[in-house]
Every structure is written in C-alpha cells, then in structure tokens.
C-alpha cells in the first residue's frame, strides 16, 4: 500500500506535510534550500519536528509567478529528490503540474503528486493513471500569473464543490480510483481575502465529498492580512488556523512551521 495511504488509514490524528521549496522566488522561503546539503538538513529538521510527509516544489506558484521550463524544473528537482530518497525513508509529495516532472518523480518512487491544476494539463491524467501514486487536486481560478487579477465567484462554496466533482469524475473515468484522490480548496489561489475566509469557514462542506482534505494556509497573505508582517505573529496565526482546519475535518496540513504545528495538534488531540 502507498505510504501516505497507510498513514491516513492508521492515524487518528491529522498528518503534517512539511514544505520544501527548491525555488528562488517562493513567497515564504524562496532561495533558502537551493543547495542540496541545505535541503537535506531542512528535511531532517522537519522529520525530527514531526513531519509525516515532505512536499517538494521546484516551481513557484506565488501570485504573479512566471512559468519555468520542464528542463529548469527538472534541474532544480532531480538532484535533491535523488539524495532525499537515498537518505530518508519518508513519504514524498511532489508539487508539480507538468507530466514530464510527474513521470520523473514517480520513477524515483514518490508517494503523491500535488497538482495546483488538478490534472487539467495535457498528459497528466495519463501519467497518474499508469501509476499507483496518490494525487491531490487543488482548486484554482486561472493561473498563478493572473489568478489574483479580480477573482470572482457567485457562490465560492458551490463552485469549488462543483469543480471537485467534475475533476474526480474525470479521474474515475481514466481508471483512477477514489482511494487515490485527495482534495485541496486552494486557499490564496484565485481568491480574495473575503473568498478565503468564506471558504475556510465552510471547510467541513468538502468533507461530505468523502475524500481526504488537504489544507494549506501556512504563512499565506490571508494570514498576514489578519495579523500583519511580524514573523512570530504569522506563525502563531498559521498554527491556529491549522488547528481550526483539523476541527473541521482536514486530514493533511501543508505547513512551513512543522514543530509549532505538531505541538499545537498534539495539544488539540490530548484535550
């Protein structure tokens, strides 16, 4: 059985997914872990701090981010992924929407593909259907380059729910079973602050679709809008939102601050 599937099945607590950005321009930690030894130290620290899964991204998806080529993404990702797989026996998720990078990652034995385009790009469904990895489908309006240019919804909850139903049906048609699918509402991806708050308040609506829910609000602009730009305040608010997400049905938390989140969830589970 897939490692992440096993963890979801065996654990009563939510899983913590630690973020490793191999990008020069990500919004929170761009450029910090571009060198392999720094990336390995970061992974070791996150595992020791309580991370169940490591999510590796080699292309920024921040608002306004430029698209990079397959070759550039491969050059950033492959050497580090290769070393991480050698050194650590931790489930790995790869944050990508390119079929070539999905295939490369699957060949290295990763456990999940985390796709901001929800397998809408040509060739991606075929790659996933020919594998046994899990896939996380995220909701996004438009693309990172223009997603924050006046996003609009008539009813964000219904529209995101409808999107998930359409995408999971498309995957089922391609032979990808429900037990391999996770959902991410996509906080900050083509959504205003008000959209994000409305979406967060109704997270439990999406649990009715019967897929594990992945929530990532860590250090995002919605958090900064609420508490300002002081790092400690951002961390505290991110951790609080993670706890609220768990109380509303989130099964995986995608976070930058693993230790703080792990401690908070441990307390939440104990009381």
C-alpha positions as CSV (number, residue, x, y, z in Angstrom):
1,X,0.0,0.0,0.0
2,X,1.1,3.6,-0.7
3,X,2.9,5.1,2.4
4,X,0.6,8.1,2.6
5,X,-2.5,5.8,2.2
6,X,-1.1,3.7,5.1
7,X,-0.6,6.8,7.3
8,X,-4.1,8.1,6.5
9,X,-5.6,4.7,7.4
10,X,-3.6,4.1,10.6
11,X,-3.5,7.5,12.1
12,X,-6.4,9.1,14.0
13,X,-4.5,12.4,14.1
14,X,-4.1,14.6,11.1
15,X,-0.9,14.3,9.0
16,X,1.6,17.1,8.8
17,X,3.1,17.9,5.4
18,X,6.3,19.9,5.6
19,X,7.1,22.2,2.7
20,X,10.4,22.2,1.0
21,X,10.7,24.9,-1.7
22,X,13.6,24.5,-4.2
23,X,12.7,27.8,-5.8
24,X,14.5,31.2,-5.8
25,X,11.2,33.1,-5.6
26,X,8.6,31.4,-3.4
27,X,6.7,33.8,-1.2
28,X,7.9,32.4,2.2
29,X,11.3,30.8,1.8
30,X,12.4,31.2,-1.8
31,X,16.2,30.6,-2.2
32,X,16.8,29.1,1.2
33,X,17.1,25.5,0.2
34,X,18.5,25.6,-3.3
35,X,21.7,23.8,-2.3
36,X,21.4,20.0,-1.7
37,X,23.0,20.0,1.7
38,X,20.8,22.8,3.0
39,X,17.7,20.9,1.6
40,X,18.8,17.7,3.3
41,X,19.2,19.5,6.6
42,X,15.8,21.1,6.3
43,X,14.2,17.7,5.6
44,X,15.9,16.2,8.6
45,X,14.8,19.0,10.8
46,X,11.2,18.7,9.6
47,X,11.1,15.0,10.1
48,X,12.5,15.4,13.6
49,X,9.9,18.1,14.3
50,X,7.0,15.8,13.4
51,X,6.5,15.9,9.6
52,X,4.8,12.8,8.2
53,X,5.2,13.9,4.6
54,X,7.6,16.2,2.7
55,X,6.1,18.2,-0.1
56,X,8.8,19.3,-2.6
57,X,8.2,22.1,-5.1
58,X,10.7,23.3,-7.7
59,X,8.5,25.9,-9.4
60,X,6.9,28.9,-7.5
61,X,3.1,29.2,-7.6
62,X,3.0,32.5,-5.8
63,X,0.8,35.2,-7.3
64,X,2.4,36.6,-10.5
65,X,4.9,33.7,-10.7
66,X,6.5,33.1,-14.1
67,X,6.3,29.7,-15.8
68,X,9.6,27.8,-16.0
69,X,10.5,25.1,-18.5
70,X,10.5,21.4,-17.9
71,X,14.3,21.4,-18.1
72,X,14.6,24.1,-15.5
73,X,12.2,22.3,-13.1
74,X,14.0,19.0,-13.6
75,X,17.4,20.6,-13.0
76,X,16.2,22.1,-9.7
77,X,14.3,19.0,-8.5
78,X,16.1,15.8,-9.6
79,X,19.5,16.1,-7.8
80,X,17.8,17.0,-4.5
81,X,15.0,14.4,-4.8
82,X,17.5,11.7,-5.6
83,X,19.5,12.5,-2.4
84,X,16.4,12.7,-0.2
85,X,15.2,9.3,-1.4
86,X,18.7,7.9,-0.6
87,X,18.9,9.4,2.9
88,X,15.3,9.4,4.2
89,X,12.5,6.9,4.3
90,X,9.8,9.5,4.5
91,X,6.7,9.8,2.2
92,X,7.4,12.3,-0.5
93,X,4.9,14.5,-2.4
94,X,5.9,16.5,-5.5
95,X,4.3,19.8,-6.2
96,X,4.1,20.0,-10.0
97,X,1.6,20.2,-12.9
98,X,4.0,19.0,-15.7
99,X,3.5,15.4,-16.8
100,X,7.2,15.1,-17.5
101,X,8.1,16.0,-13.9
102,X,5.3,13.8,-12.6
103,X,6.8,10.8,-14.5
104,X,10.3,11.6,-13.3
105,X,9.1,11.8,-9.7
106,X,7.1,8.6,-9.9
107,X,10.2,6.8,-11.3
108,X,12.1,7.9,-8.2
109,X,9.4,6.3,-6.0
110,X,7.4,9.3,-4.7
111,X,4.1,8.7,-3.0
112,X,2.0,11.6,-4.2
113,X,1.6,14.3,-6.8
114,X,0.3,17.6,-5.6
115,X,-1.1,19.4,-8.6
116,X,-2.4,23.0,-8.5
117,X,-4.1,22.4,-11.8
118,X,-5.9,19.3,-10.7
119,X,-4.6,17.2,-13.6
120,X,-6.1,19.5,-16.2
121,X,-2.9,19.9,-18.2
122,X,-2.5,17.6,-21.2
123,X,-0.9,14.2,-20.4
124,X,-1.1,14.4,-16.6
125,X,-4.1,12.1,-16.1
126,X,-2.4,9.5,-18.3
127,X,0.8,9.7,-16.2
128,X,-1.2,9.3,-12.9
129,X,-3.4,6.5,-14.3
130,X,-0.4,4.5,-15.2
131,X,1.0,4.7,-11.7
132,X,-0.1,3.9,-8.1
133,X,0.7,7.3,-6.5
134,X,-1.9,9.4,-4.8
135,X,-2.9,12.7,-6.3
136,X,-4.0,15.9,-4.6
137,X,-6.4,18.0,-6.8
138,X,-6.3,21.7,-5.9
139,X,-8.9,24.3,-6.9
140,X,-7.5,27.4,-8.6
141,X,-9.2,30.1,-10.7
142,X,-7.0,31.0,-13.7
143,X,-3.2,30.5,-13.2
144,X,-0.6,31.8,-10.8
145,X,0.4,34.6,-13.2
146,X,-3.0,36.1,-13.2
147,X,-5.1,34.4,-10.5
148,X,-5.2,37.4,-8.3
149,X,-6.5,39.8,-11.0
150,X,-10.0,40.4,-9.8
151,X,-11.1,36.8,-8.9
152,X,-14.9,36.5,-8.9
153,X,-17.4,33.9,-7.7
154,X,-21.2,33.9,-7.4
155,X,-21.0,31.2,-4.7
156,X,-17.5,30.1,-3.9
157,X,-18.5,27.0,-1.9
158,X,-20.8,25.6,-4.6
159,X,-18.3,26.5,-7.4
160,X,-15.4,24.8,-5.7
161,X,-17.5,21.8,-4.8
162,X,-18.7,21.5,-8.4
163,X,-15.1,21.7,-9.6
164,X,-14.1,18.9,-7.4
165,X,-17.0,16.7,-8.5
166,X,-16.1,17.3,-12.2
167,X,-12.4,16.6,-11.7
168,X,-12.9,13.4,-9.6
169,X,-15.3,12.1,-12.2
170,X,-12.7,12.8,-14.9
171,X,-10.1,10.8,-12.9
172,X,-12.5,8.0,-12.3
173,X,-13.2,7.8,-16.0
174,X,-9.5,7.4,-16.6
175,X,-9.3,4.5,-14.1
176,X,-8.0,6.5,-11.1
177,X,-9.9,5.2,-8.0
178,X,-11.3,7.4,-5.3
179,X,-8.9,6.0,-2.7
180,X,-6.0,7.6,-4.6
181,X,-7.5,11.1,-4.6
182,X,-7.2,14.0,-2.1
183,X,-8.7,17.5,-2.3
184,X,-7.3,20.9,-1.6
185,X,-9.6,24.0,-1.7
186,X,-6.6,26.1,-2.8
187,X,-6.5,29.0,-0.3
188,X,-5.0,32.1,-2.0
189,X,-5.2,30.7,-5.5
190,X,-7.6,32.9,-7.4
191,X,-9.4,34.1,-4.3
192,X,-9.7,37.4,-2.5
193,X,-9.3,37.7,1.3
194,X,-13.0,37.5,1.7
195,X,-13.2,34.4,-0.6
196,X,-10.6,32.7,1.5
197,X,-12.4,33.5,4.8
198,X,-15.7,32.2,3.4
199,X,-14.0,29.1,2.1
200,X,-12.3,28.5,5.4
201,X,-15.5,28.8,7.4
202,X,-17.1,26.1,5.3
203,X,-14.2,23.6,5.1
204,X,-16.4,20.9,6.5
205,X,-18.7,21.2,3.4
206,X,-16.0,19.5,1.4
207,X,-15.6,16.6,3.8
208,X,-19.0,15.4,2.6
209,X,-17.4,14.5,-0.8
210,X,-15.7,11.7,1.1
211,X,-12.1,12.4,0.0
212,X,-9.3,13.3,2.4
213,X,-9.0,17.0,2.7
214,X,-5.6,18.8,2.5
215,X,-5.5,22.3,3.8
216,X,-2.6,24.8,3.3
217,X,-2.9,28.3,4.8
218,X,0.5,28.5,6.3
219,X,2.1,31.9,6.0
220,X,-0.3,33.0,3.2
221,X,-1.4,36.5,2.5
222,X,-4.7,35.9,4.2
223,X,-2.8,35.3,7.5
224,X,-0.7,38.4,7.0
225,X,-3.8,40.5,6.4
226,X,-5.2,39.4,9.7
227,X,-2.1,39.8,11.9
228,X,0.5,41.9,10.0
229,X,4.0,41.2,8.9
230,X,5.8,40.1,12.1
231,X,7.0,36.6,11.6
232,X,6.1,35.2,15.0
233,X,2.6,36.6,14.7
234,X,2.2,35.0,11.3
235,X,3.4,31.6,12.6
236,X,1.0,31.7,15.6
237,X,-1.9,32.6,13.3
238,X,-1.0,29.9,10.8
239,X,-0.9,27.3,13.6
240,X,-4.2,28.4,15.0
241,X,-5.8,28.2,11.5
242,X,-4.3,24.7,11.1
243,X,-6.0,23.6,14.4
244,X,-9.3,25.1,13.3
245,X,-9.0,23.3,9.9
246,X,-8.5,20.0,11.8
247,X,-11.5,20.6,13.9
248,X,-13.4,21.0,10.6
249,X,-12.2,17.8,9.0
250,X,-8.8,18.4,7.5
251,X,-6.7,15.2,7.3
252,X,-3.4,16.7,6.0
253,X,-1.9,20.1,6.9
254,X,0.6,21.6,4.5
255,X,2.8,23.8,6.6
256,X,6.1,25.7,6.8
257,X,6.4,25.6,10.6
258,X,6.3,21.9,11.4
259,X,7.4,21.9,15.0
260,X,4.9,24.6,16.1
261,X,2.1,22.9,14.2
262,X,2.9,19.4,15.5
263,X,2.9,20.7,19.1
264,X,-0.4,22.5,18.7
265,X,-2.1,19.5,17.1
266,X,-0.7,17.3,19.9
267,X,-2.3,19.5,22.5
268,X,-5.5,19.6,20.5
269,X,-5.6,15.8,20.3
270,X,-4.9,15.5,24.1
271,X,-7.7,17.7,25.4
